[in-house]
Amino acid sequence: MADSLFSRKCLDILHAGSVKEFSKQLVQFSQSVGFSTVSAVVVTDHSPTLTEFQTVSNSPADYLPDFENLELGLIDPVSQHCKRSSLPIAWDRTNYTSPEQSELWERQAVFGYRSGFAFAVHPGKGRHFMLGVDWEHDRCARVPYYKHIFQDILEFGLHAQAAAFDLCLPARANTTFPSQPAPSELEALRWSMDGMTSWEVAHAMSLSERHATLLMQRAMRKLGCATKYEAILLAIRLGLIEAP
């Protein structure tokens, strides 16, 4: 890819103004270097029991349930490598060595995931970014041949991660609600964020379990959220509570 065109693509993804634009630039770049699918995953560990994920991908619709299945991610060698390391990995079928991994490779190969290139960035404070490009050919592990392409993907990905967190997992928003959660309601959410049950939250706040549950329900209602988990994440984004 010509240097000027490559630089333009890096700047475009860096200055993407929305998730939609970010996704568009991501797909255009991956296809320009010959890869059919691309995925970017943004992760924030708010606490040991509260992790937030956002995925941007052009994966086939029929493959998305597998792609977003966290249990499959625990056995996928590429995901596990990226979870532990910042070193890039060029992968193909040979990386899927165990019987369950081999079965996983067979399942994803049907959708064009036969080999690829991936890397992760772990900038700290519980934040992680992974970028992967994939195609239907069994040849990505031939690193010397594709080295120049991988170098471009790596540099492009570093520009992408600089924009990804603000776009995909904004820290806070200028959203207001007719009825803001009361301090006690936010405190209940904050305790719950650490993985405490309603009974444990009640004990920490010197309340009855019923009272603690009501506080969390009121916070959920005021934030317009259907679940406690959703309410906690929104409260963090709005700056109403802070992750530990």
N, C-alpha and C positions, 0 to 999 in steps of 0.2 A: 504494500500500500504506500502511495506517495506520501512523503513526510508532511506536506501541507494538508492533504486530505485527512491523514491520521490525526494531526494536531487539531483540526477542525472538529472531528468526531469526539475527541477527548474534551474539548471545551464545551461542546454541545451537551454532553452528559453531565459535565460538572455544573452547568448552569440551567439544567432542566428545572422548569418551574412547577411541575406537578408530577404525580406518580404516573399518569398517563403518558406524559412527555418522556419521562425517565424510561418507561417500558418501551416506548417507540424507539428511542435512541439505542437502547440495549439490543433490541432485535435487529435493527438495521446494521449495527456494527457486527454482530455475530454472523449474520448472513453475508456480509461483505467479505469476511475472511473464511467463508465456506462452511460454517456450522449451521445446521438446521434449527436447533433449539438452544435456548439460553435460559438460565435461571439465576436470579440474585436473591439471596436470603439474608435478611437483617434480623439480628437477634439481640434482645436486651434482657439480661438477667437482673430483674429488680430485687430479687431475694432468692435464697436457696429453693423456695417453693413457688416462685412466681417468675415465669419466663414468657416474654412476649416475642412472637414471630410475625414477620411480614415477608411474603414471597412475591416476587415479580417474575413471571415466566410466560413463555409461549408454548408450554407443554400441551400436547393433545388433550382435549377435554376428557376423553375416556381414561387417560393415564393419571389425571390429577388426584384421584383418591389414593393411589399408591404413592405418588410423589409427595403428598402432604401427610402421609401416614408416618407419625413419629416412631412407631414401633419398628417399621421397616428401616428407618434411618439408623436405628441402633445396630442393625446387622450389616448395613451397607458399608463396605470398606472405604469408599470414597468419602462419604459423610463423616465417618469416624476419623479418617486421616485429617480432614479439614478441621474437625473439632479439636484435635490435639496439636496441630502444627500449622505454621504459616508457610511451609514449603509447598510449592505447586506440585500437583500430581497429574501425570498423563496416564490414563487408565484404559484398559480393555478387558476382555473376558478373563485374562490370566490373573487379574487382581481378585476375582471372585472364586476363592479357593475351597471354601467349605461347601457341603451339600446345600445348606440353606441359602448361601450366597449365590451358588450356581443357579438355583431355582429363581432367585431374585433377578439375576442377570437375564435369564430366559424370559421372564415376565416383561422386563423393560425393553428388551431387544425388539419385541413385537412393535413397539412404538417408536423405534428409531434410536434407542439408547444402547448402542453397541460399543462405543468408545467415546472418550472425551478428555477434557482438560479442566482442572478445577484448582482453585486456591482460596485461602481464607486469610482475613486480616483480623487481628484481635487487639484493638487499640486500648483496651483496658476499661475499667469501670463497668464491667459486665457487658460490654458491647462486642459484637462479632459480626463479620460480614463475609459471606461466601459467594463466589461467582463461579459458575460452571457452564461450559459450552459442550454440546454433544452432537454426534452425528451417527448415521446408520452404517458407517464403515468400521471394520475391525483393524484400525491402523494408527490410532492416536499414540500408542506406546512407542512408535518409531520416532522418538524424541529428536534425534539429530536432524531428520528430514524436516520436521515441523517446528524446529526451534525458533525460527524468526517469527512464525505466526504466534507461538506461545508468548514470546516476548512482547508482541503488540497487545495480546489479550491481557497480559499481566499489567502493563502500563495503563491500558484503558480501564481495567478493573479498579486500579488505585484511584483514578479520577472518579469512577462511579461510586466507590464507597465514601468518598468525601461528601457526596450529595445525598447518599442513600438514607442516612439516619434522620436528617431534617425532613426529608420528603416522606419516608415510609413510617417512621416512628417519631413523630414530633414530640419534643419534650413537654411542651405546653401549648395551649391555644388561647385565643382571645374570646373564648366562649363564655357567655354569662347565662344564668338561668333565673327564671322568675323567683325561685326559692332556693337559695344556696343552702347546702347541707350545714347543719349546726356543728360547732366544734366537737361535741360529744359524738355525733354521727360519724364525723371524719376520723375521730380517734378510734372508734370501733372498726372502721375499715382498715386503719393503719395497723392495729393489732392483728386483724384477720389476714393481712398481707403476709405475715410471717408464718402462715400455715396453721394458725390456731383455730380450734373449733369454737363454736359459739359458747360452749361451757368455759373454755380456757380464756376467751375474750372477756366473758363476764367476771371471771375470777381476777383477771388483771385489772379490770376497771372497778372492782368491788360492787358489782351489780348482780341482779338475778339473771339467769340465762335468758329468760323471756325478754327482759329489758334490753339486753345486749342484742338479741335477735331483732327486736323492733328498731333499734338504732340503725342497724345495717340495712334493714328493709326501707326505712325512711330515706337513707342516703341513696339507695338504689333508685327509689322513686323520684327523688329530686334531680338526680343526674340523668334520668330517663333511660336507665339500664335494666335489662332483664335478669342479669345474674350478678352475684357479688364479685366474681372475677372481672367482669366487664366494668363494673363500677370502680373497682380498685385501679384498673389501668387508666380509665378516664380521669380519675382524680389525680393520678400521677402526672398525666399529660397536662392537666390544667394547673399544676403546681399547688393543688390543695393539700396533698400529702407528699412526703418525700420517701423514696426508697432508702433502706438502710445502707 
